[in-house]
Amino acid sequence: MQEKELEIAGGSLCYVPQAGKIIVTQLKGLASEVMVPEKIEGLPVAEIGKKCFMGRRNLRKVTLPDTVESLGDFCFAGDSALRVVSLPGKQIALGKTPFLNCSNLKQIVVRPRDGRPEVPGELLALAAVDFGSYYLLDMMEAGSDEWYRKWDARLFMELHTPDMEGHTNAVLCGEEDYESTNLEGFMRAKRILKARHCLCRLLFPNKLEESARKELEDYLRAHTKGAESEEAWQVVLKEYGSEKAYYSLFAEIGCVTAENLDGILADIGEDYPEMKAYFLRFKEERFGGGDFFAELEL
C-alpha cells in the first residue's frame, strides 16, 4: 500500500494503513519533539516501523501513544540527541536493538500503570543504552522485585569484570565504543561506565540491598578526586555538574573529603557556579571552612 504523510510540528510522519491499524514508517523534517497520535485516519497507531526514527540528529523527545504494540528493528538507532522516550505501560514487542547508539538517552519513561510500581526511567534507559540488556525492557515485569534483582545482577556482573577484559577484541574488531583502543584509555572508559552506573543506582535505590549499596559506594570512593584513578569524580564533574541530585549524593556518601575538596573546587572553576556554591557550603558545614561568601567570590 502507498505510503502517506501526516504533517506535524517541524516535519511529517510517514505511515501505512494495514490490516486495520497504522504502521508509522518514517519521520521527515527537523522536529525536535514528536508526539505520535493514537489514531490516524480513524485507525490505531500500532507499530513503529523498522528504522522509523533512525539517525535523526535533531530529535530530543518522542512520546508514543497507548495504542503502540511494537517497536521495529533499529527504530531509534543513532539518534544522538535523543534524551527522552515515553512509552505506554504495557507489554511492547521490541525488534533488534531499537535504541542502538542513542548515547544521550537519559530516560525511557513508562507512563503510570494500574496496580504496577513506577519504574525510574533512568534505570530503563541505562539498561537499554549502556547494558544493551533489552530483557530489562519487559514492561510487565519492570519495577518488580525480580526486575530489580535482574537489573542489579547485570550491574554487578559489569562491576566485577576486570577493566582490561574485552580490550583485545576491541582492537581486533576496530571498535570505538570505548573511545580508544589504547589499553589505558580503554580501561579508563570502562571505569567511567562503572562509576556512572553506580551513581545512577544509588540515586534510585529502591530494592537495593544494604551490602550492594555499600559496594557501590565503596567503588565510587575508590575513584574519587585524589584517588589513584578519578573517574567517579570526572563523571560527576563532566556529566552531572548541573544536577544537584548527583553531586550532593557524591558528597554525602563520602567521596568529598577535607583532603580532596580544594582540588574538587579547583576543577570546577567557574563552569558550574551552583555546584561550586554547594561544595563551599559543604566545606563550611562539614570541615569548618573559611568565609563562604569570600571564597565564592574567588
C-alpha atoms as an extended CHARMM CRD file, in Angstrom:
* protein
*
       298  EXT
         1         1  MET       CA              0.0000000000        0.0000000000        0.0000000000  PROA      1               0.0000000000
         2         2  GLN       CA              1.1960000000        3.5020000000       -0.8130000000  PROA      2               0.0000000000
         3         3  GLU       CA              2.8990000000        5.4410000000        1.9580000000  PROA      3               0.0000000000
         4         4  LYS       CA              1.0950000000        8.5670000000        3.2050000000  PROA      4               0.0000000000
         5         5  GLU       CA              2.2100000000       11.5810000000        5.2320000000  PROA      5               0.0000000000
         6         6  LEU       CA              0.8270000000       13.3630000000        8.2770000000  PROA      6               0.0000000000
         7         7  GLU       CA              2.1060000000       16.8730000000        8.9430000000  PROA      7               0.0000000000
         8         8  ILE       CA              3.3680000000       17.5350000000       12.4640000000  PROA      8               0.0000000000
         9         9  ALA       CA              5.2680000000       20.4080000000       14.0620000000  PROA      9               0.0000000000
        10        10  GLY       CA              8.6900000000       20.5330000000       12.4520000000  PROA      10              0.0000000000
        11        11  GLY       CA              8.0990000000       17.8470000000        9.8360000000  PROA      11              0.0000000000
        12        12  SER       CA              5.8660000000       14.9220000000        8.9530000000  PROA      12              0.0000000000
        13        13  LEU       CA              5.2010000000       11.3090000000        9.8540000000  PROA      13              0.0000000000
        14        14  CYS       CA              5.0470000000        8.7950000000        7.0350000000  PROA      14              0.0000000000
        15        15  TYR       CA              2.6530000000        5.9130000000        7.5960000000  PROA      15              0.0000000000
        16        16  VAL       CA              0.8990000000        2.9680000000        6.0010000000  PROA      16              0.0000000000
        17        17  PRO       CA             -2.6080000000        1.6980000000        6.8770000000  PROA      17              0.0000000000
        18        18  GLN       CA             -2.5220000000       -2.0980000000        7.0850000000  PROA      18              0.0000000000
        19        19  ALA       CA             -4.9650000000       -4.7050000000        8.4250000000  PROA      19              0.0000000000
        20        20  GLY       CA             -6.9880000000       -2.1860000000       10.4040000000  PROA      20              0.0000000000
        21        21  LYS       CA             -4.0260000000       -0.4460000000       12.0110000000  PROA      21              0.0000000000
        22        22  ILE       CA             -1.3810000000        2.1760000000       11.2600000000  PROA      22              0.0000000000
        23        23  ILE       CA              2.3320000000        1.4980000000       10.8430000000  PROA      23              0.0000000000
        24        24  VAL       CA              4.4790000000        4.6210000000       11.2040000000  PROA      24              0.0000000000
        25        25  THR       CA              7.3460000000        4.1660000000        8.7680000000  PROA      25              0.0000000000
        26        26  GLN       CA              9.4530000000        7.3210000000        8.8120000000  PROA      26              0.0000000000
        27        27  LEU       CA              9.9580000000       10.7490000000       10.3430000000  PROA      27              0.0000000000
        28        28  LYS       CA             10.7830000000       13.5760000000        7.9430000000  PROA      28              0.0000000000
        29        29  GLY       CA             11.9380000000       17.0830000000        8.7630000000  PROA      29              0.0000000000
        30        30  LEU       CA             13.7670000000       18.6680000000       11.6880000000  PROA      30              0.0000000000
        31        31  ALA       CA             11.3350000000       18.0910000000       14.5390000000  PROA      31              0.0000000000
        32        32  SER       CA             12.9780000000       18.0520000000       17.9770000000  PROA      32              0.0000000000
        33        33  GLU       CA              9.9130000000       16.7490000000       19.8220000000  PROA      33              0.0000000000
        34        34  VAL       CA              7.4190000000       14.3010000000       18.3730000000  PROA      34              0.0000000000
        35        35  MET       CA              4.1240000000       13.1610000000       19.8700000000  PROA      35              0.0000000000
        36        36  VAL       CA              2.7930000000       10.2980000000       17.7860000000  PROA      36              0.0000000000
        37        37  PRO       CA             -1.0320000000       10.3720000000       17.7230000000  PROA      37              0.0000000000
        38        38  GLU       CA             -3.1450000000        7.4500000000       18.9080000000  PROA      38              0.0000000000
        39        39  LYS       CA             -5.1110000000        7.3480000000       15.6780000000  PROA      39              0.0000000000
        40        40  ILE       CA             -4.5880000000        8.3170000000       12.0600000000  PROA      40              0.0000000000
        41        41  GLU       CA             -7.4900000000        8.0820000000        9.6190000000  PROA      41              0.0000000000
        42        42  GLY       CA             -9.5080000000        6.6420000000       12.4960000000  PROA      42              0.0000000000
        43        43  LEU       CA             -7.1570000000        3.6390000000       12.8530000000  PROA      43              0.0000000000
        44        44  PRO       CA             -4.9770000000        2.9200000000       15.9030000000  PROA      44              0.0000000000
        45        45  VAL       CA             -1.2540000000        3.5920000000       15.5750000000  PROA      45              0.0000000000
        46        46  ALA       CA              0.0610000000        0.1340000000       16.4970000000  PROA      46              0.0000000000
        47        47  GLU       CA              3.5620000000       -0.1910000000       15.0470000000  PROA      47              0.0000000000
        48        48  ILE       CA              6.6890000000        1.9400000000       14.8570000000  PROA      48              0.0000000000
        49        49  GLY       CA              8.3930000000        0.5570000000       11.7880000000  PROA      49              0.0000000000
        50        50  LYS       CA             11.9550000000       -0.5570000000       11.1750000000  PROA      50              0.0000000000
        51        51  LYS       CA             14.4210000000        2.3800000000       11.2280000000  PROA      51              0.0000000000
        52        52  CYS       CA             11.4760000000        4.7790000000       11.5720000000  PROA      52              0.0000000000
        53        53  PHE       CA             13.3120000000        7.4440000000       13.6070000000  PROA      53              0.0000000000
        54        54  MET       CA             16.8180000000        6.2920000000       12.7720000000  PROA      54              0.0000000000
        55        55  GLY       CA             19.6070000000        8.8630000000       12.5350000000  PROA      55              0.0000000000
        56        56  ARG       CA             17.5310000000       11.9440000000       13.4080000000  PROA      56              0.0000000000
        57        57  ARG       CA             20.1420000000       14.3040000000       14.8420000000  PROA      57              0.0000000000
        58        58  ASN       CA             17.6560000000       16.9500000000       15.9990000000  PROA      58              0.0000000000
        59        59  LEU       CA             15.2520000000       14.6110000000       17.7410000000  PROA      59              0.0000000000
        60        60  ARG       CA             15.2540000000       15.0510000000       21.5390000000  PROA      60              0.0000000000
        61        61  LYS       CA             11.9610000000       13.6440000000       22.7760000000  PROA      61              0.0000000000
        62        62  VAL       CA              9.4120000000       11.1550000000       21.4520000000  PROA      62              0.0000000000
        63        63  THR       CA              6.0810000000       10.2380000000       23.0290000000  PROA      63              0.0000000000
        64        64  LEU       CA              4.4270000000        7.0920000000       21.7380000000  PROA      64              0.0000000000
        65        65  PRO       CA              0.6800000000        6.5360000000       22.2400000000  PROA      65              0.0000000000
        66        66  ASP       CA             -1.0350000000        3.8950000000       24.3640000000  PROA      66              0.0000000000
        67        67  THR       CA             -2.0440000000        2.0910000000       21.1690000000  PROA      67              0.0000000000
        68        68  VAL       CA              1.5480000000        1.1600000000       20.2330000000  PROA      68              0.0000000000
        69        69  GLU       CA              2.2190000000       -2.5740000000       20.2990000000  PROA      69              0.0000000000
        70        70  SER       CA              5.6850000000       -2.9110000000       18.7760000000  PROA      70              0.0000000000
        71        71  LEU       CA              8.9410000000       -1.1080000000       18.0360000000  PROA      71              0.0000000000
        72        72  GLY       CA             10.7070000000       -2.1790000000       14.8570000000  PROA      72              0.0000000000
        73        73  ASP       CA             14.3810000000       -3.0300000000       14.3820000000  PROA      73              0.0000000000
        74        74  PHE       CA             16.7470000000       -0.0700000000       14.9610000000  PROA      74              0.0000000000
        75        75  CYS       CA             13.7870000000        2.3330000000       15.0860000000  PROA      75              0.0000000000
        76        76  PHE       CA             15.6940000000        4.9430000000       17.1480000000  PROA      76              0.0000000000
        77        77  ALA       CA             19.2380000000        3.8700000000       16.2660000000  PROA      77              0.0000000000
        78        78  GLY       CA             21.8250000000        6.6190000000       16.0010000000  PROA      78              0.0000000000
        79        79  ASP       CA             19.6070000000        9.3740000000       17.4110000000  PROA      79              0.0000000000
        80        80  SER       CA             22.4930000000       11.1330000000       19.1130000000  PROA      80              0.0000000000
        81        81  ALA       CA             20.3970000000       13.9770000000       20.5860000000  PROA      81              0.0000000000
        82        82  LEU       CA             17.5370000000       11.8140000000       21.8460000000  PROA      82              0.0000000000
        83        83  ARG       CA             17.0780000000       12.2240000000       25.6070000000  PROA      83              0.0000000000
        84        84  VAL       CA             13.5700000000       11.0290000000       26.4760000000  PROA      84              0.0000000000
        85        85  VAL       CA             11.2330000000        8.3910000000       25.0990000000  PROA      85              0.0000000000
        86        86  SER       CA              7.7880000000        7.9810000000       26.6660000000  PROA      86              0.0000000000
        87        87  LEU       CA              6.0960000000        4.5790000000       26.3210000000  PROA      87              0.0000000000
        88        88  PRO       CA              2.7400000000        3.1630000000       27.4010000000  PROA      88              0.0000000000
        89        89  GLY       CA              2.7500000000        0.9820000000       30.4890000000  PROA      89              0.0000000000
        90        90  LYS       CA              2.0600000000       -2.2940000000       28.7490000000  PROA      90              0.0000000000
        91        91  GLN       CA              3.9510000000       -5.0730000000       27.0340000000  PROA      91              0.0000000000
        92        92  ILE       CA              5.5300000000       -3.9210000000       23.7790000000  PROA      92              0.0000000000
        93        93  ALA       CA              7.2450000000       -6.2020000000       21.2760000000  PROA      93              0.0000000000
        94        94  LEU       CA             10.7920000000       -4.9980000000       20.6140000000  PROA      94              0.0000000000
        95        95  GLY       CA             12.7240000000       -5.5020000000       17.4080000000  PROA      95              0.0000000000
        96        96  LYS       CA             16.5160000000       -5.6400000000       17.2200000000  PROA      96              0.0000000000
        97        97  THR       CA             18.2960000000       -3.0240000000       19.3540000000  PROA      97              0.0000000000
        98        98  PRO       CA             15.7900000000       -0.1830000000       18.8850000000  PROA      98              0.0000000000
        99        99  PHE       CA             17.9690000000        2.2100000000       20.9380000000  PROA      99              0.0000000000
       100       100  LEU       CA             21.3380000000        1.3370000000       19.4220000000  PROA      100             0.0000000000
       101       101  ASN       CA             23.8570000000        4.1980000000       19.7590000000  PROA      101             0.0000000000
       102       102  CYS       CA             21.3980000000        6.5420000000       21.4610000000  PROA      102             0.0000000000
       103       103  SER       CA             24.2820000000        7.7510000000       23.5840000000  PROA      103             0.0000000000
       104       104  ASN       CA             22.4140000000       10.6610000000       25.2140000000  PROA      104             0.0000000000
       105       105  LEU       CA             19.1880000000        8.8400000000       26.0400000000  PROA      105             0.0000000000
       106       106  LYS       CA             18.5770000000        9.6150000000       29.7270000000  PROA      106             0.0000000000
       107       107  GLN       CA             15.0450000000        8.3650000000       30.3070000000  PROA      107             0.0000000000
       108       108  ILE       CA             12.7150000000        5.7230000000       28.9750000000  PROA      108             0.0000000000
       109       109  VAL       CA              9.5620000000        6.8610000000       30.7170000000  PROA      109             0.0000000000
       110       110  VAL       CA              6.8610000000        4.2690000000       31.3090000000  PROA      110             0.0000000000
       111       111  ARG       CA              3.5600000000        6.0130000000       31.8900000000  PROA      111             0.0000000000
       112       112  PRO       CA              1.5940000000        5.0210000000       35.0340000000  PROA      112             0.0000000000
       113       113  ARG       CA              0.0360000000        1.5920000000       35.0240000000  PROA      113             0.0000000000
       114       114  ASP       CA             -2.8330000000        0.4880000000       37.2650000000  PROA      114             0.0000000000
       115       115  GLY       CA             -1.5180000000       -1.5380000000       40.1530000000  PROA      115             0.0000000000
       116       116  ARG       CA              2.0510000000       -1.6290000000       38.8830000000  PROA      116             0.0000000000
       117       117  PRO       CA              5.0260000000        0.0850000000       40.5190000000  PROA      117             0.0000000000
       118       118  GLU       CA              6.6060000000        3.1130000000       38.9130000000  PROA      118             0.0000000000
       119       119  VAL       CA             10.0000000000        2.4960000000       37.3520000000  PROA      119             0.0000000000
       120       120  PRO       CA             12.7930000000        5.0910000000       37.2070000000  PROA      120             0.0000000000
       121       121  GLY       CA             13.1670000000        5.9990000000       33.5440000000  PROA      121             0.0000000000
       122       122  GLU       CA             16.8890000000        6.4780000000       34.1050000000  PROA      122             0.0000000000
       123       123  LEU       CA             17.3340000000        2.8050000000       35.0200000000  PROA      123             0.0000000000
       124       124  LEU       CA             15.4080000000        1.6760000000       31.9470000000  PROA      124             0.0000000000
       125       125  ALA       CA             17.4570000000        3.9210000000       29.6530000000  PROA      125             0.0000000000
       126       126  LEU       CA             20.7130000000        2.7050000000       31.1550000000  PROA      126             0.0000000000
       127       127  ALA       CA             19.6200000000       -0.9140000000       30.7480000000  PROA      127             0.0000000000
       128       128  ALA       CA             18.9840000000       -0.3950000000       27.0390000000  PROA      128             0.0000000000
       129       129  VAL       CA             21.7530000000        2.0070000000       26.0330000000  PROA      129             0.0000000000
       130       130  ASP       CA             24.7150000000        1.0720000000       28.2560000000  PROA      130             0.0000000000
       131       131  PHE       CA             23.9410000000       -2.5310000000       29.1700000000  PROA      131             0.0000000000
       132       132  GLY       CA             22.2440000000       -3.4780000000       25.8990000000  PROA      132             0.0000000000
       133       133  SER       CA             20.0250000000       -5.6750000000       28.0870000000  PROA      133             0.0000000000
       134       134  TYR       CA             16.6740000000       -5.4330000000       26.3380000000  PROA      134             0.0000000000
       135       135  TYR       CA             15.1910000000       -8.1360000000       28.5190000000  PROA      135             0.0000000000
       136       136  LEU       CA             15.0700000000       -5.4140000000       31.1820000000  PROA      136             0.0000000000
       137       137  LEU       CA             12.5690000000       -3.5190000000       29.0000000000  PROA      137             0.0000000000
       138       138  ASP       CA              9.8950000000       -6.0760000000       29.8500000000  PROA      138             0.0000000000
       139       139  MET       CA              7.1870000000       -3.5930000000       30.8010000000  PROA      139             0.0000000000
       140       140  MET       CA              5.0940000000       -6.1850000000       32.6140000000  PROA      140             0.0000000000
       141       141  GLU       CA              7.9710000000       -7.1140000000       34.9160000000  PROA      141             0.0000000000
       142       142  ALA       CA              9.6630000000       -3.7160000000       35.2460000000  PROA      142             0.0000000000
       143       143  GLY       CA              9.5870000000       -2.3820000000       38.7850000000  PROA      143             0.0000000000
       144       144  SER       CA              9.0030000000       -5.7530000000       40.4200000000  PROA      144             0.0000000000
       145       145  ASP       CA             11.3440000000       -7.3590000000       42.9500000000  PROA      145             0.0000000000
       146       146  GLU       CA             12.5020000000       -9.7830000000       40.2630000000  PROA      146             0.0000000000
       147       147  TRP       CA             13.1830000000       -6.9650000000       37.8090000000  PROA      147             0.0000000000
       148       148  TYR       CA             15.3910000000       -5.1570000000       40.3060000000  PROA      148             0.0000000000
       149       149  ARG       CA             17.1770000000       -8.4220000000       41.0490000000  PROA      149             0.0000000000
       150       150  LYS       CA             17.9650000000       -8.8520000000       37.3410000000  PROA      150             0.0000000000
       151       151  TRP       CA             18.9920000000       -5.2100000000       36.9710000000  PROA      151             0.0000000000
       152       152  ASP       CA             21.3960000000       -5.4650000000       39.8940000000  PROA      152             0.0000000000
       153       153  ALA       CA             22.7710000000       -8.7910000000       38.6740000000  PROA      153             0.0000000000
       154       154  ARG       CA             23.6390000000       -7.1140000000       35.3630000000  PROA      154             0.0000000000
       155       155  LEU       CA             25.2380000000       -4.1550000000       37.1410000000  PROA      155             0.0000000000
       156       156  PHE       CA             27.4140000000       -6.2930000000       39.4060000000  PROA      156             0.0000000000
       157       157  MET       CA             28.4480000000       -8.5300000000       36.5310000000  PROA      157             0.0000000000
       158       158  GLU       CA             29.8720000000       -5.3730000000       34.9440000000  PROA      158             0.0000000000
       159       159  LEU       CA             31.3610000000       -4.1190000000       38.1920000000  PROA      159             0.0000000000
       160       160  HSD       CA             33.1970000000       -7.4010000000       38.8130000000  PROA      160             0.0000000000
       161       161  THR       CA             34.5650000000       -7.6840000000       35.2780000000  PROA      161             0.0000000000
       162       162  PRO       CA             38.2610000000       -6.6370000000       35.0730000000  PROA      162             0.0000000000
       163       163  ASP       CA             38.6810000000       -3.2770000000       33.3530000000  PROA      163             0.0000000000
       164       164  MET       CA             41.0020000000       -4.7320000000       30.7220000000  PROA      164             0.0000000000
       165       165  GLU       CA             38.6340000000       -7.5330000000       29.7070000000  PROA      165             0.0000000000
       166       166  GLY       CA             37.4990000000       -7.1380000000       26.1070000000  PROA      166             0.0000000000
       167       167  HSD       CA             40.3990000000       -4.9140000000       25.0820000000  PROA      167             0.0000000000
       168       168  THR       CA             41.9380000000       -7.4470000000       22.7090000000  PROA      168             0.0000000000
       169       169  ASN       CA             38.6360000000       -7.9910000000       20.9030000000  PROA      169             0.0000000000
       170       170  ALA       CA             38.0870000000       -4.2460000000       20.6610000000  PROA      170             0.0000000000
       171       171  VAL       CA             41.4710000000       -3.8220000000       18.9850000000  PROA      171             0.0000000000
       172       172  LEU       CA             40.9520000000       -6.7350000000       16.6020000000  PROA      172             0.0000000000
       173       173  CYS       CA             37.4580000000       -5.6120000000       15.6320000000  PROA      173             0.0000000000
       174       174  GLY       CA             38.3390000000       -1.9380000000       15.4030000000  PROA      174             0.0000000000
       175       175  GLU       CA             35.5950000000       -0.9970000000       17.8350000000  PROA      175             0.0000000000
       176       176  GLU       CA             35.4160000000        2.5750000000       19.0900000000  PROA      176             0.0000000000
       177       177  ASP       CA             32.8540000000        2.1060000000       21.8480000000  PROA      177             0.0000000000
       178       178  TYR       CA             35.4140000000        2.9510000000       24.4870000000  PROA      178             0.0000000000
       179       179  GLU       CA             36.8900000000        5.9480000000       22.6340000000  PROA      179             0.0000000000
       180       180  SER       CA             40.3510000000        4.4470000000       22.3960000000  PROA      180             0.0000000000
       181       181  THR       CA             41.9650000000        1.1260000000       21.6080000000  PROA      181             0.0000000000
       182       182  ASN       CA             44.8610000000        2.1680000000       23.8330000000  PROA      182             0.0000000000
       183       183  LEU       CA             44.7240000000       -0.1010000000       26.8930000000  PROA      183             0.0000000000
       184       184  GLU       CA             44.7850000000        2.7010000000       29.4430000000  PROA      184             0.0000000000
       185       185  GLY       CA             42.1320000000        4.6500000000       27.5500000000  PROA      185             0.0000000000
       186       186  PHE       CA             40.0290000000        1.5070000000       27.2400000000  PROA      186             0.0000000000
       187       187  MET       CA             40.2700000000        0.8110000000       30.9740000000  PROA      187             0.0000000000
       188       188  ARG       CA             39.5380000000        4.4330000000       31.8520000000  PROA      188             0.0000000000
       189       189  ALA       CA             36.3730000000        4.3280000000       29.7530000000  PROA      189             0.0000000000
       190       190  LYS       CA             35.3040000000        1.1240000000       31.4990000000  PROA      190             0.0000000000
       191       191  ARG       CA             35.7140000000        2.8030000000       34.8870000000  PROA      191             0.0000000000
       192       192  ILE       CA             33.7020000000        5.7970000000       33.7030000000  PROA      192             0.0000000000
       193       193  LEU       CA             30.8250000000        3.4900000000       32.7660000000  PROA      193             0.0000000000
       194       194  LYS       CA             31.0240000000        1.6770000000       36.0880000000  PROA      194             0.0000000000
       195       195  ALA       CA             31.0270000000        4.9340000000       38.0480000000  PROA      195             0.0000000000
       196       196  ARG       CA             28.0770000000        6.2830000000       36.0690000000  PROA      196             0.0000000000
       197       197  HSD       CA             26.0860000000        3.1370000000       36.7210000000  PROA      197             0.0000000000
       198       198  CYS       CA             26.9150000000        3.0970000000       40.4300000000  PROA      198             0.0000000000
       199       199  LEU       CA             25.7610000000        6.7020000000       40.7800000000  PROA      199             0.0000000000
       200       200  CYS       CA             22.5320000000        6.0560000000       38.9370000000  PROA      200             0.0000000000
       201       201  ARG       CA             21.6160000000        3.0020000000       41.0140000000  PROA      201             0.0000000000
       202       202  LEU       CA             22.3880000000        4.7800000000       44.2850000000  PROA      202             0.0000000000
       203       203  LEU       CA             20.2360000000        7.7080000000       43.2090000000  PROA      203             0.0000000000
       204       204  PHE       CA             17.3440000000        5.2940000000       42.6550000000  PROA      204             0.0000000000
       205       205  PRO       CA             17.9320000000        2.7850000000       45.4720000000  PROA      205             0.0000000000
       206       206  ASN       CA             14.5600000000        1.0270000000       45.5300000000  PROA      206             0.0000000000
       207       207  LYS       CA             15.0160000000       -2.6640000000       46.4760000000  PROA      207             0.0000000000
       208       208  LEU       CA             18.7930000000       -2.1900000000       46.7520000000  PROA      208             0.0000000000
       209       209  GLU       CA             20.2480000000       -4.4780000000       49.4060000000  PROA      209             0.0000000000
       210       210  GLU       CA             22.4810000000       -2.9290000000       52.0570000000  PROA      210             0.0000000000
       211       211  SER       CA             25.5320000000       -4.9780000000       51.0660000000  PROA      211             0.0000000000
       212       212  ALA       CA             25.0710000000       -3.9400000000       47.4410000000  PROA      212             0.0000000000
       213       213  ARG       CA             24.6940000000       -0.3000000000       48.3980000000  PROA      213             0.0000000000
       214       214  LYS       CA             27.9210000000       -0.4370000000       50.3860000000  PROA      214             0.0000000000
       215       215  GLU       CA             29.8190000000       -1.9890000000       47.4640000000  PROA      215             0.0000000000
       216       216  LEU       CA             28.6250000000        0.6970000000       45.0580000000  PROA      216             0.0000000000
       217       217  GLU       CA             29.6020000000        3.4500000000       47.4700000000  PROA      217             0.0000000000
       218       218  ASP       CA             32.9920000000        1.8400000000       48.0410000000  PROA      218             0.0000000000
       219       219  TYR       CA             33.6080000000        1.7900000000       44.2900000000  PROA      219             0.0000000000
       220       220  LEU       CA             32.8520000000        5.4960000000       43.9670000000  PROA      220             0.0000000000
       221       221  ARG       CA             35.0510000000        6.3860000000       46.9430000000  PROA      221             0.0000000000
       222       222  ALA       CA             37.8690000000        4.3690000000       45.3750000000  PROA      222             0.0000000000
       223       223  HSD       CA             37.6650000000        6.5260000000       42.2260000000  PROA      223             0.0000000000
       224       224  THR       CA             37.0490000000        9.9840000000       43.6480000000  PROA      224             0.0000000000
       225       225  LYS       CA             39.2580000000       13.0670000000       43.4030000000  PROA      225             0.0000000000
       226       226  GLY       CA             42.7250000000       12.3280000000       44.7600000000  PROA      226             0.0000000000
       227       227  ALA       CA             42.4330000000        8.5500000000       44.3470000000  PROA      227             0.0000000000
       228       228  GLU       CA             44.7280000000        6.5390000000       42.0790000000  PROA      228             0.0000000000
       229       229  SER       CA             42.1120000000        6.9760000000       39.3670000000  PROA      229             0.0000000000
       230       230  GLU       CA             39.4450000000        9.7020000000       39.4820000000  PROA      230             0.0000000000
       231       231  GLU       CA             36.7790000000        8.5010000000       37.0610000000  PROA      231             0.0000000000
       232       232  ALA       CA             33.8960000000        8.7930000000       39.5530000000  PROA      232             0.0000000000
       233       233  TRP       CA             34.6740000000       12.4690000000       40.1400000000  PROA      233             0.0000000000
       234       234  GLN       CA             35.1240000000       13.0660000000       36.4090000000  PROA      234             0.0000000000
       235       235  VAL       CA             31.6540000000       11.6160000000       35.7400000000  PROA      235             0.0000000000
       236       236  VAL       CA             30.1100000000       13.9440000000       38.3150000000  PROA      236             0.0000000000
       237       237  LEU       CA             32.0230000000       16.9600000000       37.0060000000  PROA      237             0.0000000000
       238       238  LYS       CA             31.5240000000       16.4330000000       33.2820000000  PROA      238             0.0000000000
       239       239  GLU       CA             28.1070000000       14.7710000000       33.1570000000  PROA      239             0.0000000000
       240       240  TYR       CA             26.2320000000       15.9370000000       36.2410000000  PROA      240             0.0000000000
       241       241  GLY       CA             27.6690000000       19.3560000000       37.0450000000  PROA      241             0.0000000000
       242       242  SER       CA             24.2010000000       20.8770000000       36.6780000000  PROA      242             0.0000000000
       243       243  GLU       CA             22.3270000000       18.1100000000       38.5180000000  PROA      243             0.0000000000
       244       244  LYS       CA             22.3250000000       18.6020000000       42.2710000000  PROA      244             0.0000000000
       245       245  ALA       CA             20.8640000000       15.1690000000       42.9800000000  PROA      245             0.0000000000
       246       246  TYR       CA             24.0540000000       13.5710000000       41.6510000000  PROA      246             0.0000000000
       247       247  TYR       CA             26.7430000000       15.8230000000       43.0990000000  PROA      247             0.0000000000
       248       248  SER       CA             25.0580000000       16.0160000000       46.5000000000  PROA      248             0.0000000000
       249       249  LEU       CA             24.8460000000       12.2070000000       46.5800000000  PROA      249             0.0000000000
       250       250  PHE       CA             28.5390000000       12.0770000000       45.6750000000  PROA      250             0.0000000000
       251       251  ALA       CA             29.3280000000       14.2810000000       48.6530000000  PROA      251             0.0000000000
       252       252  GLU       CA             27.0320000000       12.5740000000       51.1460000000  PROA      252             0.0000000000
       253       253  ILE       CA             28.4440000000        9.0780000000       50.5850000000  PROA      253             0.0000000000
       254       254  GLY       CA             31.9470000000       10.2330000000       51.4950000000  PROA      254             0.0000000000
       255       255  CYS       CA             33.5150000000       10.9460000000       48.1150000000  PROA      255             0.0000000000
       256       256  VAL       CA             34.1910000000       14.5450000000       49.1710000000  PROA      256             0.0000000000
       257       257  THR       CA             36.7170000000       14.8460000000       51.9840000000  PROA      257             0.0000000000
       258       258  ALA       CA             38.7360000000       17.5170000000       53.7310000000  PROA      258             0.0000000000
       259       259  GLU       CA             41.7570000000       16.2980000000       51.7600000000  PROA      259             0.0000000000
       260       260  ASN       CA             40.2630000000       16.4590000000       48.2660000000  PROA      260             0.0000000000
       261       261  LEU       CA             37.7340000000       19.2880000000       48.4790000000  PROA      261             0.0000000000
       262       262  ASP       CA             40.1180000000       22.0680000000       47.4540000000  PROA      262             0.0000000000
       263       263  GLY       CA             41.0890000000       20.0400000000       44.3880000000  PROA      263             0.0000000000
       264       264  ILE       CA             37.4180000000       19.4990000000       43.5760000000  PROA      264             0.0000000000
       265       265  LEU       CA             36.7510000000       23.2410000000       43.8050000000  PROA      265             0.0000000000
       266       266  ALA       CA             39.7360000000       23.9580000000       41.5650000000  PROA      266             0.0000000000
       267       267  ASP       CA             38.4470000000       21.5000000000       38.9580000000  PROA      267             0.0000000000
       268       268  ILE       CA             35.0030000000       23.1300000000       38.9600000000  PROA      268             0.0000000000
       269       269  GLY       CA             36.4460000000       26.5790000000       38.3590000000  PROA      269             0.0000000000
       270       270  GLU       CA             33.7240000000       28.8580000000       37.0100000000  PROA      270             0.0000000000
       271       271  ASP       CA             31.9380000000       26.2030000000       34.9640000000  PROA      271             0.0000000000
       272       272  TYR       CA             29.2230000000       25.2070000000       37.4570000000  PROA      272             0.0000000000
       273       273  PRO       CA             28.5310000000       28.0310000000       39.9420000000  PROA      273             0.0000000000
       274       274  GLU       CA             25.6710000000       26.2130000000       41.7100000000  PROA      274             0.0000000000
       275       275  MET       CA             27.7580000000       23.0940000000       42.2400000000  PROA      275             0.0000000000
       276       276  LYS       CA             30.6670000000       25.2120000000       43.4450000000  PROA      276             0.0000000000
       277       277  ALA       CA             28.4100000000       27.0220000000       45.9140000000  PROA      277             0.0000000000
       278       278  TYR       CA             27.1070000000       23.6830000000       47.1780000000  PROA      278             0.0000000000
       279       279  PHE       CA             30.6100000000       22.3420000000       47.8160000000  PROA      279             0.0000000000
       280       280  LEU       CA             31.6870000000       25.5780000000       49.5070000000  PROA      280             0.0000000000
       281       281  ARG       CA             28.7450000000       25.2540000000       51.8880000000  PROA      281             0.0000000000
       282       282  PHE       CA             29.6370000000       21.6010000000       52.3650000000  PROA      282             0.0000000000
       283       283  LYS       CA             33.1860000000       22.6320000000       53.2550000000  PROA      283             0.0000000000
       284       284  GLU       CA             31.9930000000       25.2060000000       55.7500000000  PROA      284             0.0000000000
       285       285  GLU       CA             29.4620000000       22.9020000000       57.4110000000  PROA      285             0.0000000000
       286       286  ARG       CA             31.4840000000       19.6850000000       57.4910000000  PROA      286             0.0000000000
       287       287  PHE       CA             35.0750000000       20.8240000000       57.7420000000  PROA      287             0.0000000000
       288       288  GLY       CA             34.8440000000       24.3020000000       59.2210000000  PROA      288             0.0000000000
       289       289  GLY       CA             35.8370000000       26.1060000000       56.0380000000  PROA      289             0.0000000000
       290       290  GLY       CA             36.5690000000       29.8170000000       55.8630000000  PROA      290             0.0000000000
       291       291  ASP       CA             34.2440000000       32.6480000000       54.9510000000  PROA      291             0.0000000000
       292       292  PHE       CA             31.7540000000       31.1310000000       52.4840000000  PROA      292             0.0000000000
       293       293  PHE       CA             30.9670000000       34.3370000000       50.6180000000  PROA      293             0.0000000000
       294       294  ALA       CA             34.5990000000       35.4220000000       50.4040000000  PROA      294             0.0000000000
       295       295  GLU       CA             35.5680000000       32.0800000000       48.8700000000  PROA      295             0.0000000000
       296       296  LEU       CA             32.6510000000       32.1980000000       46.4740000000  PROA      296             0.0000000000
       297       297  GLU       CA             33.9780000000       35.4520000000       45.0260000000  PROA      297             0.0000000000
       298       298  LEU       CA             37.3710000000       33.9590000000       44.1980000000  PROA      298             0.0000000000
